[in-house]
């Protein structure tokens, strides 16, 4: 969950498109040992059409050579690059966004409440239930790649909410941010798989990074350092993440450049919806 040039090669073959010559002639003195003389026969070429050929060839070459940030390392690196730019400068060194909302401030300056944290956990569970339900049903072949990755969080959150209940806390119902995001993910899954995969990546990968840091800081402030199951994984997390990176790159290999760009453009919406849920911690 999100917390918080072209190359223009020189085409020498087109430098002088008018220089197309066919050269042959014969000298008559000795028909048995004749030596050819050079005669220039110039073939005309329309000047406008030759310019069009040059422009078309150059444009095609530039399009082929253009590289997007992170592209050489795989599509996941492209997604990471775009996501990091949407962080604030205080959240990440690559961040470009100015701090505006309370949840975008450093976590050390937060004033969380148990009630707000419970709302955050409940809405987060609704989102993970939705994501994992969609992937388990696997209506598209690409979705089946992301079943049982080891990153799943819904069951872990269920354990945590039961623990809070045992401590005497009342578990709230999901609020508007969680409901809205859940429905949005359902709609995307049916009609826009590239955008859906963008949310999948940002939700799970952000939780494994900034999300863990937030969980630790909040636990220090209001839970007497209690480590929730939400922040534990079965197996080595780095390897689980690497396995999913490889699957994401594999799926994206089948996409056109336009489909990849569409996926990247969805990142901002992912941050918006996740940010609204994160803000519940401070409510």
VOPAGU-2260 file (C-alpha; in pm, 1 decimal, decimal comma):
REM VOPAGU-2260
SITE   aa  ch    i         X         Y         Z
SITE  UNK   A    0       0,0       0,0       0,0
SITE  UNK   A    1     149,8     331,3     -99,0
SITE  UNK   A    2     261,0     513,6     213,0
SITE  UNK   A    3     265,4     822,3     151,5
SITE  UNK   A    4    1630,5    1042,8   -2455,2
SITE  UNK   A    5    1588,8     955,9   -2733,8
SITE  UNK   A    6    1895,5     871,5   -2947,1
SITE  UNK   A    7    1914,6    1011,9   -3302,6
SITE  UNK   A    8    2169,9     803,5   -3494,0
SITE  UNK   A    9    2334,9     940,2   -3807,3
SITE  UNK   A   10    2201,3     750,6   -4105,1
SITE  UNK   A   11    2488,4     781,2   -4351,9
SITE  UNK   A   12    2306,3     588,6   -4619,6
SITE  UNK   A   13    2070,2     882,5   -4664,4
SITE  UNK   A   14    2331,7    1160,7   -4674,1
SITE  UNK   A   15    2303,1    1200,3   -5053,2
SITE  UNK   A   16    1998,5    1018,6   -5185,1
SITE  UNK   A   17    2059,3    1161,7   -5536,1
SITE  UNK   A   18    2391,6     986,3   -5568,7
SITE  UNK   A   19    2257,1     676,7   -5740,8
SITE  UNK   A   20    2455,5     592,4   -6047,1
SITE  UNK   A   21    2468,9     312,5   -6299,8
SITE  UNK   A   22    2796,7     313,2   -6482,8
SITE  UNK   A   23    2882,5     128,5   -6797,6
SITE  UNK   A   24    2993,7     192,5   -7156,9
SITE  UNK   A   25    3222,6      20,5   -7404,4
SITE  UNK   A   26    3524,3     135,7   -7603,7
SITE  UNK   A   27    3534,1      -9,9   -7958,5
SITE  UNK   A   28    3906,0     -34,6   -8059,3
SITE  UNK   A   29    3948,3    -404,9   -7990,6
SITE  UNK   A   30    3623,3    -595,2   -7946,4
SITE  UNK   A   31    3807,0    -893,5   -7796,5
SITE  UNK   A   32    3982,9    -695,0   -7525,8
SITE  UNK   A   33    3751,0    -403,5   -7477,4
SITE  UNK   A   34    3795,8    -198,5   -7164,5
SITE  UNK   A   35    3494,1     -27,8   -7016,4
SITE  UNK   A   36    3476,2     346,6   -6991,7
SITE  UNK   A   37    3270,9     520,8   -6725,0
SITE  UNK   A   38    2952,7     690,5   -6822,8
SITE  UNK   A   39    2722,3     841,0   -6562,9
SITE  UNK   A   40    2353,0     769,4   -6591,6
SITE  UNK   A   41    2173,5     967,1   -6321,7
SITE  UNK   A   42    1840,9     832,0   -6193,9
SITE  UNK   A   43    1609,6    1110,9   -6079,4
SITE  UNK   A   44    1452,4    1103,9   -5730,5
SITE  UNK   A   45    1181,9    1329,3   -5604,3
SITE  UNK   A   46    1336,1    1563,1   -5348,5
SITE  UNK   A   47    1026,6    1575,9   -5130,8
SITE  UNK   A   48     988,1    1197,4   -5114,7
SITE  UNK   A   49    1353,7    1151,0   -5020,7
SITE  UNK   A   50    1309,9    1392,6   -4730,2
SITE  UNK   A   51    1005,8    1197,8   -4613,8
SITE  UNK   A   52    1207,1     876,1   -4616,4
SITE  UNK   A   53    1477,8    1035,0   -4402,6
SITE  UNK   A   54    1227,1    1173,9   -4149,2
SITE  UNK   A   55    1036,2     845,3   -4126,2
SITE  UNK   A   56    1352,7     642,9   -4080,4
SITE  UNK   A   57    1488,2     882,4   -3815,4
SITE  UNK   A   58    1158,9     882,7   -3623,3
SITE  UNK   A   59    1144,6     503,3   -3625,0
SITE  UNK   A   60    1503,0     483,0   -3501,0
SITE  UNK   A   61    1436,2     731,3   -3221,0
SITE  UNK   A   62    1124,4     543,4   -3112,0
SITE  UNK   A   63    1313,2     216,8   -3107,6
SITE  UNK   A   64    1603,3     359,2   -2905,8
SITE  UNK   A   65    1400,1     561,2   -2652,7
SITE  UNK   A   66    1447,5     439,1   -2296,1
SITE  UNK   A   67    1227,5     500,8   -1994,1
SITE  UNK   A   68    1378,9     543,9   -1645,5
SITE  UNK   A   69    1454,7     197,3   -1508,8
SITE  UNK   A   70    1353,8      18,2   -1831,3
SITE  UNK   A   71    1688,5    -154,5   -1874,5
SITE  UNK   A   72    1635,5    -336,6   -1542,2
SITE  UNK   A   73    1279,5    -450,1   -1611,2
SITE  UNK   A   74     931,1    -303,5   -1575,4
SITE  UNK   A   75     926,1    -331,6   -1195,3
SITE  UNK   A   76    1210,8     -82,3   -1183,1
SITE  UNK   A   77    1003,6     154,6   -1396,5
SITE  UNK   A   78     717,4     125,2   -1147,0
SITE  UNK   A   79     953,9     179,6    -855,0
SITE  UNK   A   80    1098,2     491,2   -1016,9
SITE  UNK   A   81     754,6     647,9   -1067,4
SITE  UNK   A   82     641,8     555,5    -715,2
SITE  UNK   A   83     949,5     703,7    -548,3
SITE  UNK   A   84     897,8    1034,7    -724,3
SITE  UNK   A   85     551,9    1057,2    -563,4
SITE  UNK   A   86     703,2    1046,3    -213,9
SITE  UNK   A   87     792,6    1366,0     -33,9
SITE  UNK   A   88    1153,0    1471,4       6,0
SITE  UNK   A   89    1131,3    1374,0     374,0
SITE  UNK   A   90    1008,1    1024,0     288,9
SITE  UNK   A   91    1264,3     936,0      20,5
SITE  UNK   A   92    1570,5    1090,3    -137,4
SITE  UNK   A   93    1412,0    1049,6    -482,4
SITE  UNK   A   94    1091,1    1217,0    -364,1
SITE  UNK   A   95     965,7    1521,0    -552,7
SITE  UNK   A   96     633,1    1587,6    -380,3
SITE  UNK   A   97     587,2    1868,7    -131,5
SITE  UNK   A   98     450,4    1775,9     212,7
SITE  UNK   A   99      82,4    1871,7     236,9
SITE  UNK   A  100    -118,7    1609,2     425,6
SITE  UNK   A  101     -59,7    1508,6     792,1
SITE  UNK   A  102      32,2    1149,9     695,6
SITE  UNK   A  103     306,1    1283,5     466,1
SITE  UNK   A  104     498,7    1426,5     759,3
SITE  UNK   A  105     774,2    1216,8     921,5
SITE  UNK   A  106     621,7     938,9    1131,4
SITE  UNK   A  107     811,3    1066,2    1436,4
SITE  UNK   A  108     580,9    1370,8    1430,6
SITE  UNK   A  109     260,1    1167,5    1413,6
SITE  UNK   A  110      13,3    1147,3    1700,0
SITE  UNK   A  111    -160,6     812,2    1639,2
SITE  UNK   A  112    -450,3     675,0    1842,0
SITE  UNK   A  113    -549,1     313,0    1900,7
SITE  UNK   A  114    -897,6     383,9    1765,5
SITE  UNK   A  115    -754,7     540,2    1449,0
SITE  UNK   A  116    -507,6     258,2    1407,9
SITE  UNK   A  117    -789,9       5,1    1432,1
SITE  UNK   A  118    -979,7     187,6    1157,9
SITE  UNK   A  119    -666,5     173,4     943,6
SITE  UNK   A  120    -623,9    -200,0    1002,6
SITE  UNK   A  121    -990,0    -276,5     928,7
SITE  UNK   A  122    -990,2     -78,6     602,6
SITE  UNK   A  123    -655,6    -230,4     505,4
SITE  UNK   A  124    -798,8    -578,4     559,0
SITE  UNK   A  125   -1091,8    -497,3     330,2
SITE  UNK   A  126    -849,2    -391,6      56,4
SITE  UNK   A  127    -632,6    -701,6      96,5
SITE  UNK   A  128    -941,1    -925,5     105,6
SITE  UNK   A  129   -1047,8    -768,5    -222,9
SITE  UNK   A  130    -708,4    -802,6    -388,9
SITE  UNK   A  131    -652,6   -1159,6    -279,7
SITE  UNK   A  132   -1006,0   -1262,5    -371,4
SITE  UNK   A  133    -958,9   -1126,3    -724,0
SITE  UNK   A  134    -624,6   -1303,3    -764,9
SITE  UNK   A  135    -753,5   -1632,8    -627,7
SITE  UNK   A  136   -1041,9   -1631,0    -875,1
SITE  UNK   A  137    -790,7   -1551,7   -1151,5
SITE  UNK   A  138   -1029,6   -1431,4   -1422,1
SITE  UNK   A  139    -725,9   -1349,3   -1637,5
SITE  UNK   A  140    -422,0   -1574,8   -1688,6
SITE  UNK   A  141    -187,7   -1297,5   -1575,6
SITE  UNK   A  142    -365,3   -1273,9   -1238,9
SITE  UNK   A  143    -295,6   -1641,7   -1170,3
SITE  UNK   A  144      77,3   -1555,1   -1158,3
SITE  UNK   A  145      17,7   -1370,6    -830,1
SITE  UNK   A  146    -169,0   -1634,6    -632,9
SITE  UNK   A  147      -3,4   -1758,5    -313,7
SITE  UNK   A  148     305,9   -1540,0    -342,2
SITE  UNK   A  149     365,0   -1532,3      31,9
SITE  UNK   A  150     295,2   -1156,4      42,9
SITE  UNK   A  151     -72,6   -1203,6     130,6
SITE  UNK   A  152    -187,9   -1001,0     433,4
SITE  UNK   A  153    -559,8   -1063,9     486,8
SITE  UNK   A  154    -518,0   -1364,7     717,4
SITE  UNK   A  155    -246,2   -1189,6     916,3
SITE  UNK   A  156    -473,1    -890,1     967,0
SITE  UNK   A  157    -754,7   -1117,2    1084,6
SITE  UNK   A  158    -521,8   -1250,4    1358,9
SITE  UNK   A  159    -429,2    -896,3    1465,1
SITE  UNK   A  160    -789,4    -777,7    1482,9
SITE  UNK   A  161    -874,4   -1079,8    1698,5
SITE  UNK   A  162    -589,6    -984,2    1934,3
SITE  UNK   A  163    -728,7    -630,1    1969,4
SITE  UNK   A  164   -1068,9    -777,9    2043,1
SITE  UNK   A  165    -919,8    -992,1    2318,3
SITE  UNK   A  166    -768,7    -677,9    2468,8
SITE  UNK   A  167   -1117,3    -532,0    2504,3
SITE  UNK   A  168   -1124,9    -307,9    2198,0
SITE  UNK   A  169   -1433,2    -286,9    1977,9
SITE  UNK   A  170   -1354,6    -365,8    1616,4
SITE  UNK   A  171   -1511,2    -100,0    1389,9
SITE  UNK   A  172   -1679,2    -151,9    1055,5
SITE  UNK   A  173   -1489,7     -54,1     738,1
SITE  UNK   A  174   -1507,7     316,5     660,5
SITE  UNK   A  175   -1552,4     509,3     336,1
SITE  UNK   A  176   -1184,1     507,7     228,8
SITE  UNK   A  177   -1160,2     128,9     246,4
SITE  UNK   A  178   -1497,7      70,3      81,2
SITE  UNK   A  179   -1421,7     312,7    -201,5
SITE  UNK   A  180   -1081,6     159,8    -273,1
SITE  UNK   A  181   -1219,4    -192,9    -261,0
SITE  UNK   A  182   -1487,1    -114,7    -518,0
SITE  UNK   A  183   -1238,7      65,4    -739,3
SITE  UNK   A  184   -1010,8    -240,2    -743,0
SITE  UNK   A  185   -1302,7    -465,5    -837,3
SITE  UNK   A  186   -1389,3    -238,5   -1129,1
SITE  UNK   A  187   -1029,2    -225,7   -1251,5
SITE  UNK   A  188    -984,6    -602,0   -1231,3
SITE  UNK   A  189   -1265,9    -655,4   -1482,1
SITE  UNK   A  190   -1179,1    -392,1   -1739,9
SITE  UNK   A  191    -824,6    -262,3   -1688,2
SITE  UNK   A  192    -564,7    -528,9   -1593,0
SITE  UNK   A  193    -263,9    -299,4   -1641,5
SITE  UNK   A  194    -402,9     -46,4   -1394,1
SITE  UNK   A  195    -498,6    -326,2   -1152,1
SITE  UNK   A  196    -143,3    -463,9   -1156,9
SITE  UNK   A  197     -15,4    -115,8   -1073,4
SITE  UNK   A  198    -222,4    -116,0    -753,0
SITE  UNK   A  199    -114,5    -470,5    -671,2
SITE  UNK   A  200     251,4    -369,8    -692,8
SITE  UNK   A  201     221,2     -48,3    -494,8
SITE  UNK   A  202       6,1    -194,0    -216,8
SITE  UNK   A  203     222,2    -497,8    -142,0
SITE  UNK   A  204     564,8    -349,5    -204,7
SITE  UNK   A  205     497,3     -27,9     -14,1
SITE  UNK   A  206     375,6    -224,9     287,9
SITE  UNK   A  207     695,9    -430,6     286,8
SITE  UNK   A  208     905,6    -112,4     300,4
SITE  UNK   A  209     757,5     211,4     438,0
SITE  UNK   A  210     464,1      21,1     585,0
SITE  UNK   A  211     688,7    -180,8     813,0
SITE  UNK   A  212     858,3     133,6     937,3
SITE  UNK   A  213     522,8     293,7    1012,1
SITE  UNK   A  214     405,5     -17,1    1197,0
SITE  UNK   A  215     716,1     -18,6    1412,9
SITE  UNK   A  216     686,8     350,3    1501,6
SITE  UNK   A  217     315,5     328,4    1578,5
SITE  UNK   A  218     373,6      20,5    1797,8
SITE  UNK   A  219     633,2     214,4    1995,4
SITE  UNK   A  220     387,9     498,0    2057,4
SITE  UNK   A  221      60,7     322,3    2137,6
SITE  UNK   A  222     107,0     -58,8    2158,5
SITE  UNK   A  223     400,1     -95,4    2398,9
SITE  UNK   A  224     615,7    -222,3    2108,2
SITE  UNK   A  225     371,3    -503,0    2023,8
SITE  UNK   A  226     468,1    -645,0    1680,4
SITE  UNK   A  227     157,5    -727,4    1481,7
SITE  UNK   A  228     127,4   -1021,9    1244,2
SITE  UNK   A  229      58,2    -766,2     969,8
SITE  UNK   A  230     432,0    -699,0     967,7
SITE  UNK   A  231     549,9   -1061,1     967,3
SITE  UNK   A  232     597,8   -1291,0     670,0
SITE  UNK   A  233     639,0   -1666,9     643,4
SITE  UNK   A  234     975,8   -1705,1     475,0
SITE  UNK   A  235    1249,0   -1462,6     375,2
SITE  UNK   A  236    1077,8   -1139,4     271,2
SITE  UNK   A  237    1354,1   -1034,8      31,8
SITE  UNK   A  238    1317,7   -1361,1    -159,9
SITE  UNK   A  239     938,0   -1337,8    -166,4
SITE  UNK   A  240     964,3    -989,4    -312,3
SITE  UNK   A  241    1220,3   -1099,5    -569,9
SITE  UNK   A  242     993,1   -1383,6    -682,2
SITE  UNK   A  243     708,1   -1138,5    -736,3
SITE  UNK   A  244     935,9    -894,0    -919,6
SITE  UNK   A  245    1022,4   -1167,4   -1166,0
SITE  UNK   A  246     655,2   -1251,7   -1217,1
SITE  UNK   A  247     567,1    -885,4   -1271,3
SITE  UNK   A  248     845,2    -841,5   -1525,5
SITE  UNK   A  249     733,8   -1157,8   -1703,8
SITE  UNK   A  250     371,8   -1040,4   -1729,4
SITE  UNK   A  251     476,9    -693,5   -1848,3
SITE  UNK   A  252     683,6    -843,8   -2132,0
SITE  UNK   A  253     354,2    -921,0   -2305,7
SITE  UNK   A  254     238,8    -557,4   -2285,3
SITE  UNK   A  255     282,6    -288,7   -2548,1
SITE  UNK   A  256     468,4      27,9   -2455,9
SITE  UNK   A  257     135,2     208,8   -2440,8
SITE  UNK   A  258      -1,2     -46,8   -2192,9
SITE  UNK   A  259     308,5     -11,0   -1976,8
SITE  UNK   A  260     272,4     366,2   -1974,6
SITE  UNK   A  261     -94,7     330,4   -1879,6
SITE  UNK   A  262       9,1     114,6   -1583,7
SITE  UNK   A  263     262,6     374,0   -1471,5
SITE  UNK   A  264       7,3     654,6   -1498,1
SITE  UNK   A  265    -215,2     472,1   -1247,0
SITE  UNK   A  266      48,1     509,6    -971,8
SITE  UNK   A  267     -82,8     846,6    -859,6
SITE  UNK   A  268    -430,7     704,3    -799,1
SITE  UNK   A  269    -279,9     419,6    -600,8
SITE  UNK   A  270    -107,3     670,6    -373,7
SITE  UNK   A  271    -427,1     873,7    -339,5
SITE  UNK   A  272    -645,8     582,3    -226,8
SITE  UNK   A  273    -380,3     432,5       1,0
SITE  UNK   A  274    -306,2     772,0     152,7
SITE  UNK   A  275    -671,0     816,4     251,0
SITE  UNK   A  276    -660,2     485,9     438,3
SITE  UNK   A  277    -326,4     566,2     601,1
SITE  UNK   A  278    -465,9     896,0     725,9
SITE  UNK   A  279    -709,8     700,4     944,8
SITE  UNK   A  280    -422,8     625,6    1185,7
SITE  UNK   A  281    -430,8     993,2    1283,0
SITE  UNK   A  282    -809,1    1017,5    1311,6
